[in-house]
Amino acid sequence: MQISIGTSMKTDVGAAVAEVCAKAGNPKFLVLLSSFDQFEEASKLINSKYPGVPIIGTGTISYFDTTASDKRMILMAFGSDVDVEVGVIRNLSTAPMLDIPELEEKISKINAGDSNTICLEFCTNDEERLVTTLNVALERARIPIIGGTVFGYSEKQTPQVLVDGVLYEDACCYALLKNKAGKIRTYSENIYGPMPCAKSHIATKVNLANKELITLDGRPAADVYCEDADISRAELVDNVLTNPLGRIVGNQIFISSPYAIGNNGSLINYKKINENDSIQVLELKDYEEIGNETRNTIRSENNKISFIFSVNCIYRHLLYANKGYLETFIGNMGRVGTHVGIVGGGEQYKKQHVNQTMVCAVFE
């Protein structure tokens, strides 16, 4: 698959755009990743430089080579061996279904084959609603979702996503991306699992509007968490890096990350927990060995890797940074194949919105 990666650390937006475009050639599809300060101006400049070329993008912390940076601009330019349809799902917080007819029309144009098409997306909010909405159309076509929630903007900024030169708030930008030269396989990596003698609890009261878990087994959720993790309430928020909550569905675990303690001992999370969900406090496992297993699986299942795109959760990013492992992780991904990654405030994978997970797409 033909792809070129342009990168720049220049602070002048015009100079950075010129540098990232130097390798782009005649692209069929573009993905822009940049610092939030440069995102709006860079979007306009690149769109005017490549009129008519589909483009999506987001402001982000990016991974490339062996480093992470919130100051870097990356332009991913895909060549003639991809087909692509781009679009936007607007009004995520109120009425995202209004844009589904347009998505269905684009799905019919892309003519997805067997494991050669993905829906790559970046969203600003309301991830559970987004995943459900997208799958109304995507599930029938067997096109998997892989994407991330915009993360890293300042309090003075509003998260936005880019589609064809236009920036949108309260929205998701997406690209139906088909590889005509091989497969696109998707993977997720969870470095957490049940604690020894893990206790399962039932979510007995929740507030879905603000992703609040109020009680577990009829007791304040924070108290139950602290008992299982053997910590105090004062330690709870920082402890989530090693002991997140897990929603247990059969033999699957979907992570939900608490980030604050609410009134009366509730937990405010990055992912919704539903009433009657089965919940466990998880523990950090051997993340180096799990990473090795993931990369070995990718190598064994893909004969010739052209490119890997990943979304790594901010909590994994912080965990690895605290342990001095972040550059090793990024470098290890790059040794599997050309790799670009972003840091997400949440990750979308197939039919789920998840936390504290790495998801990636591997292009043959």
Disulfide bonds with the S-S distance in Angstrom:
none
